Amino acid sequence: MSAAAESVSSIYIAAPEGDTGKSTVALGLLQALCASAARVGVFRPIARSDNDRDYILELLLERITVDLDYDECVGATYDDVHADPEAALSEIVVKYHAVADRCDAVVIVGSDYTEIANPSELGYNARIAANLDAPVLLVLRGSRRTPDEVAQLTSVCTAELAAQHAHLTGIVVNRCPADRLDEIAAAVGDRGVPLWTLPEVPILVAPTMGELLTAIDGELYSGDPELLHREALRVMVGGMTAEHILERLTESVVVIAPADRSDVLLALVNANAAQGFPSLAGIIMNGGLLPHPAVAQLVAGLKPSLPILTTSLGTFDTASAADRTRGRMALGAHRKIDTAVALMEQHVDTDQLLSRLDVPRPSVTTPQMFEYQLIDWARRQRRHIVLPEGEDDRILRAAGRVLQRRIADLTILGDETQVRRRATELGVDLSAAKVLDPRSSELAEQFAEEYARLRAHKGMTIERAREIMSDISYFGTMMVHLGIADGMVSGAAHTTAHTIRPSFEIVKTEPGVSTVSSIFLMCLSDRVLAYGDCAVVPDPTTEQLADIAISSAATAARFGIEPRIAMLSYSTGESGSGADVDKVRAATALVRERRPDLPVEGPIQYDAAIEPSVASAKLPGSEVAGRATVFIFPDLNTGNNTYKAVQRSAGAVAVGPVLQGLRKPVNDLSRGALIQDIVNTVAITAIQAQETGE
């Protein structure tokens, strides 16, 4: 065994049967490891024998921090194990160590279901774990079992692991009845290792409408294709009259009915749109029939977003296919993934588990580590953030993730009925969020009066103020100003100017700062840097450049970056002259005068600021050159282009822009923002609010 493999921290997730929810445990554990170690990989000792790629492995490969491909991470197939278990074991060991040599930690996910006749599947997994010298995290299923039966199964499994000389490091009893977690834990008792019980969450095993579409070999007749990602929590055969079907509807149900039942089809489409009825997951029209042309015209006129599927299967076969379909924790199953991660965070003490693995302390900060730190910092002192753009699906999906992971409390602006209905259609739980409509909120008059007072010197009237307060950006900013919310995140569907102009008028700058600016937190493969200003001030003056540097240093420090400021220019030290260089030189002097405690160097070229070998030649003896962490660009043109070049060419993750200099945090999103970008920006805003709220 190589030295690298000897030092790797690995954990083997094993189960005695299928449907234990190992993928939920693997996801949560992988996330915790990626936040604690720089190079985290995944390994699947036994993969399925058919031509389909292992969907769990593909999901986990998307989240690791080492460049490993699919084939490298598979040890053997079931066919290999059936043919020659000993040879397969040898191959598994060899391939595992090839992965481990490149990692600090590896999550090893055991096989899924009983296919190995002799020895037992758990026993064979235990042998693999022992040969890989990987401690075992045992995952058991608690559903459809009494606490005593779970305890008996635990005894059988732990004895099997011991017989194969595998080292047990913890037990997770997953998919337990939510009201029996403590009872099951008490029945299992003290086994000498940590024990955690996780509740059954129906969404994790529920099929999506897209998966049902495949199972029934159907077609999408009408509806929003985006809603095929929604899970169906229950399947109902609509074989009775429409009124009795309506009585039995529940949230996220899919109803099977023949297309010639026009009364049922129209009743369901209208019920889904009506207030007071549950939101359906979809309708399946079986029997190979289509609605009568007049009914089809009527349905089309209603423009339902509800997915309506067609299939040639009969009622029994359609219902049987739907009943057999189990939802997969696979790539693209965002709601399941978010739910699984949140479930592990809330019920498993991953710090305790990782402490048993002796994970090596990292000397670098990866993007995954930084993202985890952001969310952890935000959760420590949860703040209230307002999201004005409630009509944007990305905002709703991000809001669901923020609430599920308890990153912040939220208010979303928009028509409450429309916002909540669309969220339900998307499979997003916004029950913990407030929804306010600026046009009808009881706060509107108070906000108008306050705005008229603030802008009285500009001739603002109360009538005009009422009109302005119907704008979501102004309404949200006023919530922050009056302390109803701690911060605001907007810009997914609006310009930067629309987002931040109200802040200049209402929130204003913090004491001692006259310039509102921004930084991007640039997450490289091994560190996080701050770039400013890349989004707000086009051509800063000397004083503004000094403001930007001081604000950027403070923001960087707030996010765990030790500030060493490089005032960038096209020349280094005293080697150049000209108006642009002189401005940077003067701004550097002003920073030193105002904040003598901050290490700052300028003018300095980018290569001399970041590369020690260049620094030693161009600016020897500098405490900043070669090790700068905060890069201040001379103008917006340079800054914006540089951050995008680094983002696209070096594969850096750019988090931001993070606005700075305001009394209270307001942050702008890119109009191309992804859901995770929005989540990160909410976390950043919440962290900024922790300071302003104290």
C-alpha positions in Angstrom: 0.0 0.0 0.0 1.3 3.5 -0.9 1.9 6.2 1.7 -0.9 8.3 0.2 -3.4 5.5 0.5 -2.3 4.8 4.1 -3.1 8.3 5.2 -6.4 8.6 3.4 -9.6 8.8 5.5 -12.3 6.6 4.1 -15.7 5.4 5.3 -17.7 2.5 3.9 -21.5 2.9 3.8 -23.1 -0.6 4.0 -26.6 -1.9 4.3 -28.1 -5.4 4.6 -30.9 -4.8 2.1 -32.2 -2.4 -0.5 -34.4 0.7 0.1 -32.4 1.8 3.1 -31.7 5.3 1.7 -28.0 4.8 1.5 -27.8 7.6 -1.1 -29.2 10.1 1.4 -26.6 9.2 3.9 -23.8 9.2 1.2 -24.9 12.7 0.0 -24.8 14.2 3.5 -21.6 12.5 4.4 -19.9 13.6 1.2 -21.0 17.2 1.7 -19.5 17.2 5.2 -16.2 15.7 4.0 -16.0 18.2 1.2 -16.3 21.0 3.8 -13.5 19.4 5.8 -10.9 18.0 3.4 -9.5 19.4 0.1 -9.5 16.2 -2.0 -12.6 14.1 -1.5 -13.4 11.2 -3.8 -16.0 8.4 -4.1 -15.8 4.7 -4.8 -18.4 2.1 -5.7 -16.9 -1.4 -5.0 -19.8 -3.2 -6.8 -21.8 -1.7 -9.6 -24.8 -3.1 -11.5 -24.1 -5.6 -14.2 -26.4 -4.1 -16.9 -25.6 -1.4 -19.4 -27.1 1.4 -17.4 -24.6 3.5 -15.5 -24.9 3.6 -11.8 -27.1 6.6 -11.1 -25.9 7.0 -7.5 -22.3 7.0 -8.5 -23.0 9.6 -11.2 -24.8 11.8 -8.7 -21.9 11.6 -6.2 -19.2 12.2 -8.9 -20.8 15.6 -9.6 -20.1 16.6 -6.0 -16.5 15.4 -5.3 -13.4 17.6 -5.3 -11.0 15.3 -7.2 -10.9 14.8 -11.0 -12.1 11.1 -11.2 -14.0 9.6 -14.0 -16.8 7.0 -13.7 -14.8 3.9 -14.7 -12.0 4.7 -12.2 -14.5 4.7 -9.3 -16.1 1.3 -10.0 -14.4 -1.8 -8.5 -16.3 -4.7 -10.1 -19.7 -5.6 -11.4 -22.2 -8.1 -9.9 -21.3 -10.4 -12.8 -17.7 -10.3 -11.7 -18.6 -11.1 -8.1 -20.9 -14.0 -9.2 -18.2 -15.5 -11.4 -15.3 -15.3 -9.0 -15.7 -13.5 -5.6 -12.1 -13.8 -4.7 -10.8 -12.4 -8.0 -13.4 -9.6 -7.8 -12.3 -8.7 -4.3 -8.7 -8.4 -5.4 -9.7 -6.2 -8.3 -11.8 -4.0 -6.0 -8.8 -3.5 -3.6 -6.5 -2.5 -6.5 -8.9 -0.1 -8.0 -9.7 1.5 -4.6 -6.1 2.2 -3.9 -5.7 3.9 -7.3 -8.5 6.3 -6.2 -7.3 6.6 -2.6 -3.8 7.6 -3.8 -5.3 10.8 -5.2 -7.6 11.7 -2.2 -7.6 12.9 1.4 -10.9 11.2 2.0 -13.1 8.7 0.1 -16.8 7.8 0.6 -17.2 4.2 -0.3 -20.8 3.2 -1.2 -21.6 -0.5 -0.8 -23.8 -2.6 -3.0 -27.6 -2.1 -3.2 -29.6 -5.3 -3.1 -29.2 -9.0 -2.5 -27.8 -10.7 -5.6 -24.8 -12.5 -4.1 -25.8 -16.0 -3.0 -22.7 -16.9 -1.0 -21.5 -15.3 1.0 -24.3 -12.9 2.0 -24.2 -9.5 0.5 -23.6 -7.7 3.8 -20.9 -10.2 4.6 -19.2 -9.6 1.3 -19.4 -5.9 1.8 -17.9 -6.3 5.2 -15.0 -8.3 3.7 -14.4 -5.5 1.2 -14.4 -2.9 4.0 -11.9 -5.0 6.0 -9.6 -5.4 3.1 -9.8 -1.6 2.3 -9.2 -0.8 6.0 -12.3 1.4 5.9 -14.6 1.8 8.9 -18.2 0.9 8.3 -21.2 3.2 8.7 -24.1 0.7 8.9 -27.4 1.9 7.4 -30.7 0.1 8.3 -34.3 0.7 7.3 -36.7 1.5 10.1 -40.0 1.6 8.1 -42.4 -1.3 8.4 -40.5 -2.6 11.4 -41.1 -2.4 15.1 -38.4 -1.0 17.3 -37.6 -4.5 18.6 -37.3 -5.8 15.0 -34.9 -2.9 14.2 -32.9 -3.9 17.3 -32.8 -7.6 16.3 -31.6 -6.6 12.8 -28.9 -4.4 14.3 -27.6 -7.3 16.3 -27.5 -9.6 13.3 -25.7 -7.0 11.1 -23.1 -6.0 13.7 -22.3 -9.7 14.3 -21.9 -10.2 10.6 -19.5 -7.2 10.4 -17.5 -8.5 13.4 -17.3 -12.0 11.8 -15.7 -10.5 8.7 -13.3 -8.3 10.9 -14.9 -5.1 9.7 -14.7 -2.1 12.0 -18.1 -0.5 12.8 -17.9 3.3 13.3 -21.5 4.3 13.5 -25.2 3.2 12.8 -27.9 5.2 10.9 -31.4 3.9 11.1 -33.1 5.6 8.2 -36.7 5.9 7.1 -38.2 5.6 10.6 -41.7 6.7 11.5 -41.2 10.3 12.5 -42.9 9.8 15.9 -40.8 6.8 16.9 -37.2 8.1 16.4 -36.4 8.1 20.1 -38.2 4.8 20.7 -36.2 3.1 18.0 -32.9 4.6 19.3 -33.8 3.3 22.8 -34.6 -0.2 21.5 -31.3 -0.5 19.6 -29.4 0.7 22.7 -25.8 1.4 23.2 -23.7 -0.5 20.7 -20.4 1.3 21.5 -20.7 3.6 18.5 -22.8 6.6 17.7 -26.4 5.9 16.6 -28.6 8.3 14.6 -32.3 7.8 13.6 -33.7 9.6 10.5 -37.4 10.0 9.8 -39.2 8.7 6.7 -39.6 11.6 4.2 -42.0 10.6 1.4 -40.5 13.0 -1.1 -37.3 11.0 -1.2 -38.9 7.9 -2.6 -41.8 9.5 -4.6 -41.5 9.3 -8.4 -41.5 12.5 -10.4 -44.0 13.0 -13.2 -41.2 12.6 -15.6 -40.3 9.2 -14.1 -44.0 8.2 -14.3 -44.1 9.4 -17.9 -41.3 6.9 -18.7 -42.8 4.1 -16.7 -46.1 4.2 -18.6 -44.4 4.8 -21.9 -46.5 7.9 -22.3 -46.4 11.4 -23.9 -46.9 14.9 -22.4 -50.3 16.0 -23.8 -50.2 19.4 -22.3 -48.8 21.4 -19.4 -45.5 22.9 -18.3 -42.6 20.5 -19.1 -40.7 22.1 -16.1 -43.3 20.6 -13.8 -42.4 17.0 -14.9 -39.7 17.4 -12.2 -42.4 17.5 -9.5 -42.9 14.5 -7.3 -46.2 12.6 -7.1 -46.8 11.7 -3.5 -49.9 9.5 -4.2 -51.5 7.8 -7.2 -55.3 7.7 -7.4 -57.5 5.9 -10.0 -60.3 8.2 -10.9 -62.9 5.5 -11.5 -65.8 7.3 -9.8 -67.9 10.4 -10.6 -66.2 13.8 -10.7 -67.6 15.0 -7.4 -66.4 12.0 -5.5 -62.9 12.3 -7.0 -62.8 15.9 -6.0 -63.6 14.9 -2.4 -60.6 12.6 -2.3 -58.0 14.8 -3.8 -54.8 15.4 -1.7 -51.7 17.5 -2.2 -49.4 16.3 -5.0 -51.7 13.4 -6.1 -51.6 12.1 -9.7 -55.0 11.0 -11.0 -55.5 8.2 -13.6 -58.6 8.5 -15.7 -59.6 7.7 -19.4 -59.6 10.7 -21.7 -63.2 10.1 -22.6 -64.2 11.0 -19.0 -64.6 14.7 -20.0 -66.3 15.5 -16.7 -63.3 14.2 -14.7 -60.7 15.9 -16.9 -62.4 19.3 -16.7 -63.1 18.9 -13.0 -59.5 18.2 -12.2 -58.1 21.0 -14.4 -60.4 23.5 -12.8 -59.9 22.2 -9.2 -56.1 22.5 -9.7 -56.5 26.2 -10.6 -59.1 26.9 -7.9 -58.4 28.2 -4.4 -59.3 25.8 -1.6 -58.3 22.6 -3.5 -55.0 20.7 -3.3 -52.4 21.2 -6.0 -52.2 18.2 -8.2 -49.0 16.6 -9.5 -50.6 15.7 -12.7 -53.2 13.7 -14.7 -52.7 10.5 -16.6 -55.2 9.8 -19.4 -55.0 6.1 -20.1 -56.4 3.8 -22.7 -54.8 5.4 -25.7 -57.7 7.9 -26.0 -57.6 11.7 -26.5 -60.2 14.2 -25.3 -63.1 15.1 -27.6 -62.0 18.0 -29.8 -64.5 20.4 -28.1 -63.2 19.4 -24.7 -59.6 19.6 -25.9 -60.3 23.1 -27.1 -61.7 24.0 -23.8 -58.7 22.6 -21.9 -56.3 24.4 -24.2 -58.2 27.7 -23.5 -57.8 27.2 -19.8 -54.0 27.0 -20.4 -53.3 24.7 -17.5 -49.6 24.3 -16.4 -50.6 21.0 -14.8 -48.8 18.1 -16.6 -51.4 15.9 -18.4 -50.0 12.7 -19.7 -51.3 10.1 -22.2 -50.7 6.4 -22.4 -52.0 3.5 -24.4 -52.0 1.2 -21.3 -55.2 0.2 -19.6 -56.3 1.4 -16.2 -54.9 -1.7 -14.3 -51.5 -1.6 -16.1 -51.2 2.1 -15.8 -51.9 2.0 -12.0 -49.5 -1.0 -11.6 -46.7 0.8 -13.5 -47.2 3.9 -11.4 -47.3 2.0 -8.2 -44.0 0.1 -9.0 -42.1 3.3 -9.9 -39.8 4.5 -7.2 -38.2 7.9 -7.3 -34.5 7.9 -7.8 -31.9 10.1 -6.1 -30.3 10.9 -9.4 -28.7 13.8 -11.2 -31.3 16.6 -11.7 -33.4 15.5 -8.7 -32.8 18.8 -7.0 -35.7 18.6 -4.5 -34.6 15.2 -3.4 -31.0 16.2 -3.2 -31.8 19.3 -1.1 -34.1 17.3 1.1 -31.5 14.6 1.7 -28.7 17.1 2.5 -31.0 19.0 4.9 -32.1 15.7 6.6 -28.6 14.7 7.3 -27.7 18.1 8.6 -30.6 18.2 11.0 -30.4 14.6 12.3 -26.7 13.4 12.1 -23.9 15.0 14.0 -21.4 14.8 11.1 -18.7 16.6 13.2 -18.9 13.6 15.6 -18.8 11.1 12.8 -15.9 12.8 11.0 -13.9 13.0 14.3 -13.9 9.2 14.3 -12.3 9.2 10.8 -9.3 11.4 11.6 -9.8 13.5 8.5 -6.5 15.4 7.7 -6.7 19.1 8.4 -6.6 21.0 5.0 -4.0 23.7 4.3 -6.1 25.1 1.4 -9.7 26.4 0.9 -11.6 24.8 -1.9 -14.8 26.3 -3.4 -16.9 23.5 -1.7 -15.2 24.3 1.7 -15.9 28.0 1.3 -19.5 27.5 0.3 -20.1 25.2 3.3 -18.5 27.8 5.6 -20.8 30.5 4.2 -23.9 28.5 5.0 -22.5 27.5 8.5 -21.8 31.2 9.3 -25.2 32.3 8.2 -27.0 29.6 10.3 -25.2 30.5 13.5 -27.2 33.7 13.8 -30.1 33.5 11.4 -31.2 36.7 9.8 -34.3 37.8 7.9 -33.8 38.4 4.1 -36.3 39.9 1.7 -36.4 38.5 -1.9 -38.4 41.0 -4.1 -38.6 38.9 -7.3 -41.2 36.3 -6.3 -42.3 35.9 -10.0 -39.0 34.2 -10.9 -38.8 30.4 -10.6 -35.1 30.5 -9.7 -35.9 32.7 -6.7 -38.6 30.3 -5.6 -36.4 27.3 -5.9 -33.5 29.0 -4.1 -35.9 30.2 -1.4 -37.0 26.6 -0.8 -33.4 25.5 -0.5 -32.6 28.4 1.9 -35.6 27.6 4.2 -34.9 23.8 4.0 -31.3 24.2 5.1 -32.2 26.9 7.7 -29.9 29.5 6.2 -32.2 32.5 6.7 -35.7 33.5 7.4 -37.4 34.9 4.2 -40.0 37.4 3.0 -40.9 37.1 -0.7 -42.6 39.9 -2.6 -45.4 39.2 -5.0 -49.0 38.2 -5.2 -49.3 35.7 -2.4 -51.8 33.4 -4.2 -49.7 33.3 -7.3 -46.3 32.9 -5.5 -47.5 30.1 -3.3 -49.3 28.3 -6.2 -46.3 28.5 -8.4 -44.0 27.3 -5.6 -46.3 24.3 -5.0 -46.3 23.5 -8.7 -42.5 23.5 -8.7 -42.5 21.2 -5.6 -41.0 24.0 -3.4 -42.1 24.3 0.2 -42.5 28.0 1.1 -44.7 27.4 4.2 -42.1 29.0 6.4 -41.8 32.1 4.3 -43.8 35.3 4.4 -45.2 36.6 1.2 -46.1 40.3 0.8 -47.7 42.2 -2.1 -46.3 45.7 -2.3 -49.5 46.8 -4.0 -51.8 45.8 -1.2 -49.7 45.4 1.9 -50.7 47.3 5.0 -47.1 48.5 5.2 -47.3 50.4 1.9 -48.7 53.7 3.5 -46.1 53.6 6.3 -43.3 53.1 3.7 -44.7 55.9 1.5 -44.7 58.4 4.4 -41.1 57.4 5.4 -39.9 57.7 1.8 -41.6 61.2 1.4 -39.8 62.3 4.6 -36.4 61.0 3.5 -36.7 62.6 0.0 -38.5 65.8 1.1 -35.4 67.8 0.2 -35.9 66.6 -3.4 -39.5 67.7 -3.5 -41.0 64.3 -3.0 -44.8 64.3 -2.4 -46.8 61.6 -0.6 -48.7 60.8 -3.8 -45.6 60.2 -5.8 -44.1 58.2 -2.9 -47.1 55.9 -2.9 -46.5 55.1 -6.6 -42.8 54.5 -6.0 -43.4 52.2 -3.0 -45.4 49.8 -5.3 -42.0 49.0 -7.0 -40.6 45.8 -5.5 -37.0 47.1 -5.2 -38.1 50.2 -3.3 -40.5 48.3 -1.1 -37.9 45.7 -0.2 -35.3 48.3 0.5 -37.7 50.1 2.8 -38.2 46.9 4.7 -34.5 46.7 5.3 -34.3 50.4 6.2 -37.0 50.1 8.8 -35.6 46.8 10.3 -38.5 44.6 9.1 -35.9 42.7 7.1 -32.2 42.5 7.8 -31.1 42.5 4.2 -32.2 42.2 0.6 -31.2 40.1 -2.4 -32.5 41.0 -5.9 -31.4 41.4 -9.5 -32.2 38.0 -11.0 -34.8 39.6 -13.3 -33.8 43.3 -12.9 -30.8 45.5 -13.7 -28.1 46.4 -11.1 -29.3 50.0 -11.2 -32.9 49.0 -10.4 -31.7 46.9 -7.5 -29.2 49.3 -5.8 -30.6 52.8 -6.7 -33.2 52.6 -3.9 -30.3 51.8 -1.5 -28.5 55.0 -2.3 -31.7 56.9 -1.6 -32.9 55.1 1.5 -30.3 53.0 3.2 -27.3 55.3 2.4 -23.6 54.6 3.2 -22.2 53.6 6.5 -20.3 56.1 8.6 -16.8 57.0 7.3 -17.5 55.6 3.8 -18.7 57.7 0.9 -18.5 55.1 -1.8 -20.8 52.1 -2.4 -18.8 49.4 -4.3 -18.5 45.7 -4.7 -16.2 42.7 -4.5 -16.4 39.2 -6.0 -15.2 36.4 -3.8 -13.2 34.3 -6.3 -13.0 30.7 -5.2 -10.0 29.1 -6.9 -9.0 25.5 -6.5 -7.0 26.1 -3.4 -7.8 29.6 -2.0 -10.4 32.4 -2.0 -9.5 35.9 -3.2 -11.4 39.2 -3.2 -11.7 41.3 -6.4 -13.0 44.9 -6.2 -14.6 46.9 -7.7 -16.0 44.8 -10.5 -19.7 45.9 -10.7 -20.5 49.4 -9.4 -18.0 52.4 -9.8 -17.0 52.9 -13.5 -14.0 55.2 -13.1 -13.2 55.7 -9.4 -11.4 58.9 -8.2 -8.4 58.6 -5.9 -10.6 59.0 -2.8 -13.1 56.4 -4.2 -10.3 53.9 -4.9 -9.1 54.2 -1.3 -12.7 53.7 -0.1 -13.0 50.6 -2.3 -9.8 49.2 -0.9 -10.7 49.8 2.8 -14.2 48.4 2.3 -12.9 45.4 0.4 -10.4 44.6 3.1 -13.2 44.7 5.7 -15.5 42.5 3.6 -12.8 40.0 2.9 -11.9 39.7 6.6 -15.6 39.1 7.4 -15.5 36.1 5.1 -12.3 34.6 6.6 -9.8 36.1 4.1 -6.8 37.7 5.8 -6.6 41.0 3.9 -3.4 41.9 2.0 -4.3 44.6 -0.5 -2.8 44.9 -3.9 -3.6 48.3 -5.7 -3.4 47.1 -9.3 -1.9 49.0 -12.2 0.1 48.4 -15.3 3.4 49.1 -13.5 4.9 48.0 -10.2 6.5 50.3 -7.6 8.2 53.4 -8.9 8.8 51.9 -12.4 6.0 53.7 -14.2 4.4 57.1 -14.5 1.3 58.7 -16.0 -2.1 59.8 -14.8 -3.5 56.3 -14.2 -0.5 55.1 -12.3 -0.3 58.3 -10.3 -4.0 57.8 -9.3 -3.3 54.3 -7.9 -0.1 55.6 -6.2 -2.1 58.4 -4.5 -4.9 56.0 -3.5 -2.4 53.7 -1.9 -0.9 56.5 0.1 -4.4 57.5 1.2 -5.2 53.9 2.4 -2.0 53.9 4.4 -2.9 57.2 5.9 -6.4 56.3 6.9 -5.7 52.7 7.8 -2.1 52.2 8.8 -2.9 48.7 10.2 -3.8 47.3 6.7 -1.0 45.8 4.6 -1.3 47.4 1.2 1.0 47.6 -1.8 0.6 49.8 -4.9 0.9 50.4 -7.7 1.6 46.8 -8.5 0.9 44.5 -11.4 -1.2 41.4 -11.0 1.6 38.9 -11.6 3.8 40.6 -8.9 0.8 40.6 -6.6 0.0 36.9 -6.8 3.2 35.1 -7.8 6.0 35.0 -5.2 8.7 34.4 -7.8 7.7 37.5 -9.8 7.3 39.5 -6.6 10.9 38.7 -5.5 12.2 40.1 -8.7 9.9 43.2 -9.1 9.2 44.2 -5.4 11.5 42.3 -3.0 10.8 42.7 0.7 7.1 43.6 0.3 4.7 42.0 2.8 2.0 42.0 0.2 3.7 41.2 -3.2 3.4 37.6 -4.1 0.8 36.9 -1.4 -2.0 39.4 -2.0 -5.6 38.4 -1.2 -7.5 41.6 -2.0 -7.1 42.9 -5.5 -8.3 46.4 -6.2 -8.7 47.2 -9.9 -8.1 50.8 -11.2 -11.5 50.9 -13.0 -14.6 48.9 -13.7 -13.6 48.0 -17.2 -10.4 46.2 -15.9 -12.1 44.7 -12.9 -15.2 43.3 -14.7 -13.2 41.8 -17.5 -10.6 40.3 -15.2 -13.0 38.5 -12.9 -14.9 37.1 -15.9 -11.6 36.0 -17.5 -10.5 34.2 -14.3 -13.9 32.7 -13.8 -14.1 31.3 -17.3 -10.5 30.5 -18.1 -9.3 29.3 -14.7 -12.6 27.6 -13.7 -12.9 29.8 -10.6 -16.3 30.1 -8.8 -17.2 33.8 -8.6 -19.5 34.6 -5.7 -21.0 38.0 -5.9 -21.1 40.8 -6.5 -21.1 41.6 -2.8 -22.1 45.2 -2.2 -20.2 47.1 0.5 -20.3 50.5 2.0 -24.1 50.5 2.8 -25.4 50.9 6.3 -27.4 47.7 5.8 -26.8 44.8 3.3 -28.4 44.9 -0.1 -26.9 42.6 -2.8 -27.4 42.3 -6.5 -27.7 39.1 -8.5 -26.6 38.5 -12.1 -29.5 38.1 -14.4 -28.0 34.7 -15.3 -27.7 33.6 -11.7 -28.1 29.9 -11.0 -30.1 28.7 -8.0 -26.9 28.0 -6.0 -25.7 31.5 -6.8 -28.8 32.9 -5.2 -28.5 30.6 -2.2 -24.9 31.8 -1.7 -25.8 35.4 -2.0 -28.6 35.0 0.5 -26.0 33.5 2.9 -23.6 36.3 2.3 -26.2 38.9 2.9 -27.3 37.2 6.1 -23.6 37.2 7.3 -23.3 40.9 6.5 -26.5 41.5 8.5 -25.1 39.7 11.5 -22.7 42.6 11.9 -25.1 45.4 11.1 -27.7 43.9 13.4 -25.5 43.7 16.4 
